[in-house]
Amino acid sequence: MASESLTQPDLNQEMGIALVALQRRNKIIQQIKIAGVWVALVAVLTGGLLLIRIEPGYMLQHYNIILQGAWTTIYVSFVSILIATAIALMGSIARLSSSAVAQGISGFYVSLLRGTPLLIQIYVIYLGLPQIGQQLTESGFPTIGRMFILDAIPAGILALSLNYGAYMTEIFRAGLQSISHGQREAAIALGMTQWQVMRRVILPQAIRIIIPDVGNQFIAMQKDSALVSVMGVWEITYLANRYARRDSKYMEMFLVAAAAYWILTIISSWLQGRLEKRMAKAYER
């Protein structure tokens, strides 16, 4: 009996290790099966496209042109998500403040930007603001007037930042409100100021909740950045459309563009998953 009681923990440990190994094996097998389904679907899709006389050779010859536009897409999206995050943080704090002015301004901003199409906002910033700038210049304020005239890429970044900042304001607000009010009261009782409470107590916990949604917004922004092509920005959609018109190869070029966006989405999703796992491990410590 004594020897059995001594070996029981070892047996439990071995059974636990075997169970974990079995779960990993089953997970790998499931992933292989899913990959097989993906390969089959891609093969069926490719076969269907070949039946309608799509020219793979043309697509292979011009995919590098689309890759050139991908760098512009990544740059515009990355800068825009950084600015949108800063706007969303300020907007969410304003939404939660006790100031009627701050609440009114942030509420109006969120309602206006979420209630109008992104494409209209792009046109207003790129084509409408120069009209105001011209009027200011004619009125004797040329320096201020020039500030309203933006090049295509800065105009696109501004439009995406303002639009996504409005949506992300609500995400940040929900994340900040998810932290229990008792922690705020405890921190204030310890003598912390409101800013210290936000920086040291609320934000570190809220960021863990907010990050996944910010990642989803970045993935969506990469696709919505296609709208800046209307201003002549040489990103993926613009280049695909340009060569499609030149050679009358619309299906080929837009399929290559779609594949480029798909690959960017897959990479961004993978990076987001890695970041979430790292943050989860850091939080557990």
WOSUL-V367841 format. One record per backbone hydrogen bond with DSSP energy under -0.5 kcal/mol. CO is the residue of the C=O (numbers start at 0). NH is the residue of the N-H. If there is no record, write none. Layout:
co = [CO	CO]
nh = [NH	NH]
This chain:
co = [0	1	2	3	4	6	7	8	9	10	11	12	13	14	15	16	17	18	19	20	21	22	23	24	25	26	27	28	29	30	31	32	33	34	35	36	37	38	39	40	41	42	43	44	45	46	47	48	48	49	53	54	55	56	57	58	61	61	62	63	64	65	66	67	68	68	69	70	71	72	73	74	75	76	77	78	79	80	81	82	83	84	85	86	87	88	89	90	91	92	93	98	99	100	101	102	103	104	105	106	107	108	109	110	112	116	117	118	119	120	121	122	122	123	126	127	127	128	129	130	131	132	133	134	135	136	140	141	142	143	143	144	145	147	150	151	152	153	154	155	156	157	158	159	160	161	162	163	164	165	166	166	167	168	169	170	171	172	173	175	179	179	180	181	182	183	184	185	186	187	192	193	194	195	196	196	197	200	201	202	203	204	205	205	206	209	209	210	211	212	213	214	215	216	217	218	219	220	222	223	224	225	226	227	227	228	232	234	235	236	237	238	239	240	241	242	243	243	248	249	250	251	252	253	254	255	256	257	258	259	260	261	262	263	264	265	266	267	268	269	270	271	272	273	274	275	276	277	278	279	280]
nh = [4	5	6	7	8	10	11	12	13	14	15	16	17	18	19	20	21	22	23	24	25	26	27	28	29	30	31	32	33	34	35	36	37	38	39	40	41	42	43	44	45	46	47	48	49	50	51	51	53	52	55	58	59	60	61	62	64	65	66	67	68	69	70	71	72	235	73	74	75	76	77	78	79	80	81	82	83	84	85	86	87	88	89	90	91	92	93	94	95	96	96	102	103	104	105	106	107	108	109	110	111	112	113	114	115	120	121	122	123	124	125	126	127	128	130	130	131	132	133	134	135	136	137	138	140	139	144	145	146	146	147	147	148	149	154	155	156	157	158	159	160	161	162	163	164	165	166	167	168	169	169	170	171	172	173	174	175	176	177	178	182	183	184	185	186	187	188	189	191	190	196	197	198	199	200	201	202	204	205	206	207	208	208	209	210	212	213	214	215	216	217	218	219	220	221	222	223	224	225	226	227	228	229	230	232	231	234	238	239	240	241	242	243	244	245	246	247	248	252	253	254	255	256	257	258	259	260	261	262	263	264	265	266	267	268	269	270	271	272	273	274	275	276	277	278	279	280	281	282	283	284]
